[in-house]
Amino acid sequence: MSVIRVEGVHKEFDGMPVLRGVDLTVPGGCLYGLIGPGASGKSVLLKMITGLVRPDEGRILVEGRDVHAMSELELQDFRKRFGMLFQNNALFDYLNVADNISFPLRRMTDLGEPQIADRVRDRLKVVSLPGFEDRLPGGLSGGQKKRIGVARATVIDAPIVLYDEPAAGLDPVTSQRIFELLRREQRAKNATVIMVSSDLDRLLTVTDRVGMLYRGKLIFDGTTAEAKASSHPYVRQFVHGLTEGPL
């Protein structure tokens, strides 16, 4: 059963097409990798799925509901179904780690402070940063910031999680650890996950399915094994890092 369905979506900014008739389906409990060159529309599509950006044409269904047919009040409530990790981590520099992680809990739930503290403590253990509650983001490494972002994205136990470049700027070893952490989290919760990443070597070790956007169109959609074996010239060049080819 599909949890996310994108149907004929078009989007342009200042007369420049970004998405051109995209159709995409993400099954429930799937870790879906969304790949493609820069400026192919990947991040825009994630924002559309959460209702942050509206399509010019087409529609997006999440759990059977048309996201862009909702009122703003309905959208605010519906976004509780999502966990999100944005490209720049979006941590608040003036808040400590505990307050950064608990931010979604305070906005979206009625949990009391003892329960919030328990959730934060649990998330920090999961991301291997126990005892970091009082640290400020300015004193964290890039990898630690990413893990705090993961803790915040998963703290509300949302059934749908979107990750935008979760390992950008990290060394290969830390990057692999982040991907393995996200895979463990996805399996533990049976969440439906879409992950955008340019780190294909590591992304493809954790995905179930892969979609490739190229010049605003979805030119491939299939299993990870099918992506690796694809004879499509653009997919083959991108997935295998070939320096010669049509891209």
Secondary structure, 3 states (H helix, E strand, C coil): CEEEEEEEEEEEECCEEEEEEEEEEEECCCEEEEECCCCCCHHHHHHHHCCCCCCCEEEEEECCEEHHHCCHHHHHHHHHHEEEECCCCCCCCCCCHHHHHHHHHHHHCCCCHHHHHHHHHHHHHHCCCCCCCCCCHHHCCHHHHHHHHHHHHHCCCCCEEEEECCCCCCCHHHHHHHHHHHHHHHHHHCCEEEEECCCHHHHCCCCCEEEEEECCEEEEEEEHHHHHHCCCHHHHHHHHCCCCCCC
